[in-house]
């Protein structure tokens, strides 16, 4: 491990140990101060597409504060009362009935999510909701491997402690088999679907401009008959929210491109209501990706 990688790993380890020891308001102020010193031209460019009429300087500042809040909560969540987290979020979940109905029928569900709000808390809500339904209180998700390896293992252990099953994107066929197995068993898969890191993405129109999104969620739904639900986590002043869009039809593999466009349309509509909570610091529009 290089010296830099060792420092990165040590910093995250210190975060998980130390931030939860601070009083909540103190930790929040520290992360907010850090956000106010940060800059992200790419976040500003992304928000300009999502909310073109907004004061972009103010919106970008709120976006960085939202992202800092996410990290503050990541470091504190392992010591939280997860049942209380579920209770606080459950009152702000909208559009869940198709998911609940599918699970009652034993049908698999694929959630296509955005990098917004606190997606780990959304996962906690999902685990506890599945438990209340008498279903397997877990779901399968995919994570890209991080460097150093020890940092990746920390993140996997963190999410597994919350009840998630995590498979590495780089594991290829093994990851695909785990996702298919979960859905064919009537379970739930969650895929962050607003950033394509592969060469197999789908060209879409997002907020009126060409972009490319991953098609994995639609492909899994087509292959298994699972319900495809776009969903956007966000923050409330003192908690969290989750908006779930209407199911996107994916009758067969030929419909994957159209379904991915449907996911893009849902993302654009829902994110426009909470642009400050979209933590997209990377280019996703074609014009920005060269």
C-alpha positions as CSV (number, residue, x, y, z in Angstrom):
1,X,0.0,0.0,0.0
2,X,1.4,3.4,-1.0
3,X,1.8,6.1,1.7
4,X,-1.1,8.1,0.1
5,X,-3.4,5.1,0.1
6,X,-2.5,4.3,3.7
7,X,-3.4,7.9,4.7
8,X,-6.7,7.7,2.9
9,X,-7.6,4.5,4.6
10,X,-6.5,5.8,8.0
11,X,-8.6,9.0,7.4
12,X,-11.8,7.0,6.8
13,X,-11.0,4.7,9.7
14,X,-10.6,7.7,12.0
15,X,-13.9,9.1,10.6
16,X,-15.9,6.0,11.6
17,X,-14.2,5.9,15.0
18,X,-14.2,9.6,15.8
19,X,-17.2,11.3,14.2
20,X,-19.7,9.2,16.0
21,X,-18.0,10.3,19.3
22,X,-18.8,13.9,18.7
23,X,-22.1,15.5,19.7
24,X,-24.4,15.5,16.6
25,X,-24.6,19.3,16.3
26,X,-20.8,19.7,16.6
27,X,-20.2,17.1,13.9
28,X,-22.7,18.7,11.6
29,X,-21.1,22.1,12.0
30,X,-17.7,20.8,11.2
31,X,-18.8,19.1,8.0
32,X,-20.8,22.2,7.0
33,X,-17.7,24.3,7.4
34,X,-15.7,21.9,5.3
35,X,-18.4,22.1,2.6
36,X,-18.3,25.8,2.5
37,X,-14.6,25.7,1.7
38,X,-15.1,23.2,-1.1
39,X,-15.6,23.8,-4.8
40,X,-16.9,21.6,-7.5
41,X,-17.2,23.1,-11.0
42,X,-18.7,19.8,-12.3
43,X,-21.4,19.8,-9.7
44,X,-22.3,23.4,-10.7
45,X,-22.4,22.4,-14.4
46,X,-24.7,19.4,-13.6
47,X,-27.0,21.5,-11.5
48,X,-27.2,24.1,-14.3
49,X,-28.9,21.4,-16.5
50,X,-31.2,20.2,-13.7
51,X,-32.2,23.7,-12.4
52,X,-31.4,26.3,-15.1
53,X,-33.4,29.0,-13.4
54,X,-31.7,28.7,-10.0
55,X,-29.1,30.9,-8.5
56,X,-26.3,28.4,-9.3
57,X,-23.8,29.7,-6.8
58,X,-26.3,29.3,-3.9
59,X,-27.5,26.0,-5.2
60,X,-24.0,24.6,-5.6
61,X,-23.2,25.7,-2.1
62,X,-26.3,23.9,-0.8
63,X,-25.4,20.8,-2.9
64,X,-21.9,20.6,-1.3
65,X,-23.5,21.0,2.2
66,X,-25.9,18.2,1.4
67,X,-23.0,16.0,0.3
68,X,-21.1,16.8,3.5
69,X,-24.2,15.9,5.5
70,X,-24.2,12.5,3.7
71,X,-20.6,11.8,4.8
72,X,-21.3,13.0,8.4
73,X,-24.2,10.6,8.6
74,X,-22.2,7.8,7.0
75,X,-19.7,8.0,9.9
76,X,-22.4,8.1,12.5
77,X,-24.9,5.6,11.1
78,X,-23.3,2.5,12.5
79,X,-24.1,3.6,16.0
80,X,-27.7,4.7,15.2
81,X,-30.9,3.0,16.3
82,X,-31.8,1.6,12.9
83,X,-35.4,1.0,13.9
84,X,-35.7,4.7,14.8
85,X,-34.0,5.6,11.5
86,X,-36.7,3.6,9.7
87,X,-39.5,5.2,11.6
88,X,-38.3,8.7,10.9
89,X,-37.9,8.0,7.2
90,X,-41.0,6.0,6.7
91,X,-43.3,9.0,7.1
92,X,-41.5,10.7,4.2
93,X,-41.6,7.8,1.7
94,X,-43.8,8.4,-1.3
95,X,-44.9,6.0,-4.0
96,X,-44.1,2.7,-2.2
97,X,-47.3,0.9,-2.9
98,X,-46.2,-0.9,-6.1
99,X,-43.1,-2.1,-4.3
100,X,-45.2,-3.4,-1.3
101,X,-47.7,-5.1,-3.7
102,X,-44.9,-6.8,-5.6
103,X,-43.3,-8.1,-2.5
104,X,-46.6,-9.4,-1.2
105,X,-47.0,-11.3,-4.5
106,X,-43.4,-12.7,-4.3
107,X,-42.2,-10.6,-7.3
108,X,-38.7,-9.3,-7.5
109,X,-38.1,-5.5,-7.5
110,X,-35.2,-3.5,-9.0
111,X,-34.8,0.0,-7.5
112,X,-32.8,2.3,-9.9
113,X,-31.5,5.0,-7.6
114,X,-29.6,8.3,-7.8
115,X,-26.6,9.6,-5.9
116,X,-28.8,11.8,-3.7
117,X,-29.7,12.4,-0.1
118,X,-28.6,9.5,2.0
119,X,-28.9,6.3,0.0
120,X,-27.6,4.2,2.9
121,X,-30.5,5.4,5.0
122,X,-32.8,4.5,2.2
123,X,-31.3,1.1,2.3
124,X,-32.0,0.9,6.1
125,X,-35.6,1.8,5.4
126,X,-35.8,-1.0,2.8
127,X,-34.3,-3.6,5.1
128,X,-36.6,-2.7,8.0
129,X,-39.6,-2.6,5.6
130,X,-38.8,-6.1,4.3
131,X,-38.5,-7.3,7.8
132,X,-41.9,-5.9,8.7
133,X,-43.4,-7.7,5.6
134,X,-42.0,-11.0,6.7
135,X,-39.6,-11.1,3.8
136,X,-35.8,-11.7,3.8
137,X,-34.6,-8.5,5.4
138,X,-31.8,-7.8,3.0
139,X,-31.2,-6.8,-0.6
140,X,-28.3,-7.0,-3.1
141,X,-26.4,-4.1,-4.4
142,X,-23.2,-3.5,-6.4
143,X,-20.2,-1.5,-5.4
144,X,-17.1,-0.5,-7.4
145,X,-13.9,-1.6,-5.8
146,X,-12.0,1.2,-4.1
147,X,-8.3,1.6,-3.6
148,X,-6.7,0.7,-1.3
149,X,-8.4,-2.7,-0.9
150,X,-8.6,-2.2,2.9
151,X,-10.8,0.9,2.3
152,X,-13.1,-1.1,0.0
153,X,-13.4,-3.8,2.8
154,X,-14.4,-1.1,5.3
155,X,-17.2,0.1,3.1
156,X,-18.4,-3.4,2.4
157,X,-18.4,-4.2,6.2
158,X,-20.2,-0.9,6.9
159,X,-23.0,-1.7,4.4
160,X,-23.2,-5.3,5.4
161,X,-23.7,-4.2,9.0
162,X,-26.8,-2.3,7.8
163,X,-28.2,-5.5,6.3
164,X,-27.1,-5.1,2.6
165,X,-25.6,-7.8,0.5
166,X,-22.7,-6.2,-1.4
167,X,-21.1,-7.6,-4.6
168,X,-18.2,-6.1,-6.4
169,X,-18.9,-4.7,-9.9
170,X,-15.5,-6.0,-11.0
171,X,-16.5,-9.6,-10.2
172,X,-18.5,-9.7,-13.4
173,X,-20.3,-13.0,-13.8
174,X,-20.3,-13.6,-10.1
175,X,-22.0,-10.3,-9.4
176,X,-24.5,-10.9,-12.2
177,X,-25.4,-14.3,-10.8
178,X,-26.0,-12.8,-7.3
179,X,-28.3,-10.2,-8.7
180,X,-30.3,-12.7,-10.8
181,X,-30.5,-15.1,-7.9
182,X,-31.9,-12.4,-5.6
183,X,-34.6,-11.3,-8.2
184,X,-35.6,-14.8,-9.2
185,X,-36.2,-15.5,-5.5
186,X,-38.6,-12.6,-5.3
187,X,-36.1,-10.3,-3.6
188,X,-34.9,-6.8,-4.1
189,X,-31.9,-5.3,-5.9
190,X,-30.8,-1.7,-5.6
191,X,-28.6,-0.2,-8.3
192,X,-27.3,3.4,-8.3
193,X,-28.2,4.3,-11.9
194,X,-27.4,7.9,-12.7
195,X,-23.7,7.4,-13.6
196,X,-22.4,5.0,-16.3
197,X,-18.9,3.8,-15.6
198,X,-19.0,1.1,-18.3
199,X,-18.9,0.9,-22.0
200,X,-22.4,-0.6,-22.2
201,X,-24.5,2.4,-21.1
202,X,-27.7,3.5,-22.9
203,X,-27.9,6.9,-24.7
204,X,-30.8,8.9,-23.2
205,X,-32.2,12.4,-23.1
206,X,-31.8,13.8,-19.6
207,X,-33.2,17.2,-18.9
208,X,-33.2,18.0,-22.6
209,X,-29.6,17.0,-23.4
210,X,-27.9,13.8,-24.5
211,X,-26.5,11.7,-21.7
212,X,-25.6,8.1,-21.0
213,X,-27.0,6.1,-18.1
214,X,-26.3,2.5,-17.1
215,X,-28.9,0.0,-18.5
216,X,-28.2,-2.7,-15.9
217,X,-31.4,-2.1,-13.9
218,X,-33.6,-2.4,-17.0
219,X,-31.7,-5.5,-18.3
220,X,-32.2,-7.2,-14.9
221,X,-35.9,-6.4,-14.9
222,X,-36.3,-7.7,-18.5
223,X,-34.4,-10.9,-17.7
224,X,-36.3,-11.8,-14.5
225,X,-39.7,-10.1,-14.8
226,X,-38.9,-8.0,-11.8
227,X,-40.6,-4.6,-11.2
228,X,-38.4,-1.6,-12.2
229,X,-38.8,1.4,-9.9
230,X,-36.8,4.6,-10.2
231,X,-36.3,6.2,-6.8
232,X,-34.7,9.4,-5.5
233,X,-33.5,9.7,-1.9
234,X,-33.3,13.2,-0.4
235,X,-33.0,15.0,2.9
236,X,-35.6,16.7,5.0
237,X,-34.5,19.4,7.5
238,X,-34.3,16.8,10.3
239,X,-34.4,13.5,8.5
240,X,-34.8,11.8,5.1
241,X,-37.2,11.2,2.3
242,X,-37.6,8.8,-0.6
243,X,-39.6,9.4,-3.7
244,X,-40.5,6.3,-5.8
245,X,-41.7,6.8,-9.3
246,X,-44.3,4.7,-11.1
247,X,-43.1,1.4,-12.4
248,X,-41.3,1.5,-15.7
249,X,-42.4,-1.3,-18.1
250,X,-39.7,-3.7,-19.4
251,X,-41.6,-6.4,-21.2
252,X,-38.5,-7.9,-22.8
253,X,-34.9,-7.2,-23.7
254,X,-35.9,-5.2,-26.8
255,X,-37.4,-2.7,-24.4
256,X,-34.3,-2.0,-22.4
257,X,-33.4,1.3,-24.2
258,X,-36.9,2.6,-23.9
259,X,-37.1,1.6,-20.2
260,X,-33.8,3.3,-19.5
261,X,-35.1,6.5,-21.1
262,X,-38.1,6.1,-18.8
263,X,-35.8,5.9,-15.8
264,X,-34.0,9.1,-17.1
265,X,-37.3,10.9,-17.3
266,X,-38.3,9.9,-13.8
267,X,-34.9,11.0,-12.5
268,X,-35.1,14.4,-14.2
269,X,-38.6,15.0,-12.8
270,X,-37.9,13.9,-9.2
271,X,-34.4,15.5,-8.9
272,X,-35.7,18.8,-10.2
273,X,-37.7,19.0,-6.9
274,X,-34.7,18.4,-4.7
275,X,-31.7,19.6,-6.9
276,X,-29.6,20.5,-3.8
277,X,-29.5,16.9,-2.7
278,X,-28.1,15.5,-6.0
279,X,-24.4,14.6,-5.2
280,X,-23.3,14.2,-8.8
281,X,-19.7,15.5,-8.9
282,X,-18.8,13.7,-12.1
283,X,-19.8,14.4,-15.8
284,X,-22.8,12.4,-17.1
285,X,-23.9,14.6,-20.0
286,X,-22.3,13.8,-23.3
287,X,-21.1,17.4,-23.8
288,X,-19.1,17.2,-20.6
289,X,-17.5,13.8,-21.2
290,X,-15.6,14.8,-24.3
